Amino acid sequence: MSQDIEVYRKYIQQLPLVDDPEIFGLHGNADLAYRTAQTKTTLATILDIQPKEGGGGGGLTREEIVLKMVEDLQSRLPPDYNGEAVKQSIKSLGGLGKPLNICLKQEVDRMQAVLKSLRGACSSLKLAIAGTIVMSPELAGALDALFNAQVPEPWAKVMPVSLPQQPNIGVWFANMSNRADQLSLWLKNGRPMTFWLTGFFNPSGFLTASRQEVCRSHSKDGWALDDCVNTFEVLKQDKDDIKHGPAEGIFIHGLSLDGARWDRQRGALTDSEPKVRFAALPVLHISATAERRKGGKEILYECPIYTCPARAAHGTQLKNYISNADLRSEDPVNKWVLRAVCLLTTTD
């Protein structure tokens, strides 16, 4: 009996300390995702507990470093939107009778509020550093955050960017600038050939407006919005290969698959490459139809779209959830469900 116990002990000691994800039916990249999240959490903790006093590199004080950052951010802020110019541009695009134009107006109004808030925050912080006004706790917190290359909490509330961890100021500011650029080009040059879904404050509302627009174009056919369902087609082209917009619906770019990748040749989901967690999805054509989907031979995975890899339930709502997209698969749907495969608008 004692010999049997010794055999068991030796066998147990030979087992790996970390279980392979494939034992549980997961892809090997699941371990990569876990360790990446651990690393980000550890680094964020170290950053939070580091001393808040002392000089910076090159002999500059914390205040001087932050002052330079604020001046740089001010110089790169997009220009404010002129209300009358926006009104005329939307009128030339067909007016507010079109659902997507309503969405455009709402997004511009929200972006203008962001720009106004940032200009005021930057000006106040410069005055506080110079000693012209009192350094309030809020301004002191903003100074500490910028010194650590983080986004001040009041700024993040004005323009939230859903990411696994709070983004650094560079990523956050670039996201804000790209959003403003998309809206400005839309106003100036007309509807984009492809839309960057990440650039919307209300991506779900944008997709609903697109479906409503398709529905209205078929009003003579008796289409009702409640009866319409979205249709999805993954193209073989990337954004730069698109030469014109779709005849109906919209093109979306910038989405990434988490837990799988898209095989362009087969036109279907397939396993991720080893050590590559996220895979870019080609341009996605989203339209609508009044015909309910019927059972057939084609396997479709109802893939959820999230704003970032972090997702959690809050009551009956899913955090960061946008919508679903039907993606073709040659494997059973349960395979992708088990791996929690989803589409993401942001992976940074």
Buried (B, 14 or more C-beta within 10 A) or exposed (E): EEEEEEEEEEEEEEEEEEEEBEEEEBBEBBBBBEEBBEEEEEEEEEEEEEEEEEEEEEEEEBBBBBBEBBEEBBEEBBEEBEEEEBEEBBEEBEEEEBBBBBBBBBBBEBBBEBBEBBBEBBEBBBBBBEEEBEBEEBBEEBBBBBBBBBBBEBBBEBBEBBBBBBBBBEBBBBBBEBBBEBBBEBBEEEBBBBBBBBBBBBBEBBBBBBBBBBBEEBEEEEBEBEEBEBBBBBBEBBBEEBEEBBEBBBBBBBBBBBBBBBBEEEBBBBBBEEEEBBBBBBBBBBBBBBEEEEEEEEBBBEBBBBBBBBBEEEEEEEEBBBBBBBBBBEBEBEBBEBBBBBBBBBBB
